[in-house]
Structure formats: C-alpha cells, structure tokens
Amino acid sequence: MKKTFDRKLILEDGTEYCGYAFGDTDDKVTEIVFNTSPVGYQEILSDPSYTYQTVVMSYPLIGNYGINPDDFETSTPTIGGFAVREYNDFPSNWRSEKTLS
C-alpha cells in the first residue's frame, strides 16, 4: 500500500511541494532558508538563529545518527519547520537517545 502525502510546502508564488510530516504537524507560515551541511542536523534544529524559519536540508538523508540531549545548542528549539528529502526513523549511533520525530 502506497502512503499518501499528508503535508504541503506552499511558496509565496503558489508553488506547492507535497510530502509527509514527522514531529510537529501544525500549519505554519515561515521564512524558508537552506542548509547544505551533511551533518549537524541536531545543532541546526536547536540553533536560535533559525527561530521561526523552515530549514530545507540539501543533504538527501537526515536522521541517521538520531538525537542526543548533550548536543543541543539550546534547551528549547524554536525552529519553524524542517524539510528533508528522506528521513530515517531508525538511527544507528551508540549516543542516540531518540529520533527526530
């Protein structure tokens, strides 16, 4: 059975990108920014400079090494959204304590 898309990323010019949600599923209006780093997604998610922004990751697979509370930049992330090409919900890292979702 094929999974149906449950979210849309709609740009100001009306362009729509369909996808799946993980984590928070609230509708939001945010500024979209890009990040080209292949690692450090946990630090990006908790970086206060991305407050109320949706970060689009250019690296194709995110979530491989999970989340570790010791690596947060701030205790309460304020990122507006996180767009990735492919999300891995089964991290493989001895330091991982949870997944992105």
N, C-alpha and C positions, 0 to 999 in steps of 0.2 A: 504494500500500500504506500503510495506516494504522499508525503507530508505536504500540506498546503501552506502557502505563505500566510503569516499572521500579522505582519507589520509592514509599514511603508515608510521610506525616507523620501520626503517631498521637498524639492528645492524651491527656491523663490521663483524661478522661471516656470514652475509647474512640472518639471521633470520628476518622474517617480521611479524609485527603486524598491522592489519587493524583497522581503526576506523573512527571517524567523527571529523571534525575541528570546533572549535569555536574561535572567536577572530581572531588573525593574521593567515593567511593561506599560508605564504611564505615558500618555501622549505629552510631548514637549515641543516647544519652539526654542531652538538654539542656533548659535553660530556653528558652522561646520569648519573644522580645521583638520589638517592631515599630519600624520607622523610616519616617518619612514624607517624607524628603528626596528630591527628584527627581534630584539629582546627588551626587557624592562617594562612590559605592559602593566605590571602591578604598580610600579612607580608612576607611570603615566596616569593611571586611573586615580591615584591619590595625590597627584601634583596640583596644588592650589591654583597654578597658572591656567589650568583648564576648567576653572569654575564656570558652570552653565554653558559649556561648549560640548559639541559632539565631536569626538576624535575618531577619524577614519584611519585605520591602520593599513599601510600599504603592504606589509608583510602578510603572506597568504594564510598562515595558520597560527592562531592565537589560543593560549590556554595549556600548552604542552607541559609546563612545569608548575601549574597551579598557583596558589596564593599562600603566602607565609606572613603572619601578622608582624613579624620583625622587619619586613621590608617596606612597610607603608611610609609614605612621605608625610601624611597627616592621618590623624585617627579617624576622621570623618570625611571620606571623599565627597566632593561636590561637583563631579563631572556631570554634564548634561546628558551624555549618551556615548555609546561606544559601538562603532560599526567595523565589522571584520568580515573577511571573505569566508573563512572557515573557522569554526570554534570547536575546540577539543574539550570535552567534559570529563575526560579520564586522564588526569595529569600523571606524569611519571617523574617524580622527584622525591627524594627522601625528606626534604624540608617542607613539602607541600602539606598544608593542613585542610585546605578546601579548594573548591573550584571557583571559577569566575561567577557562576550562577548562584 
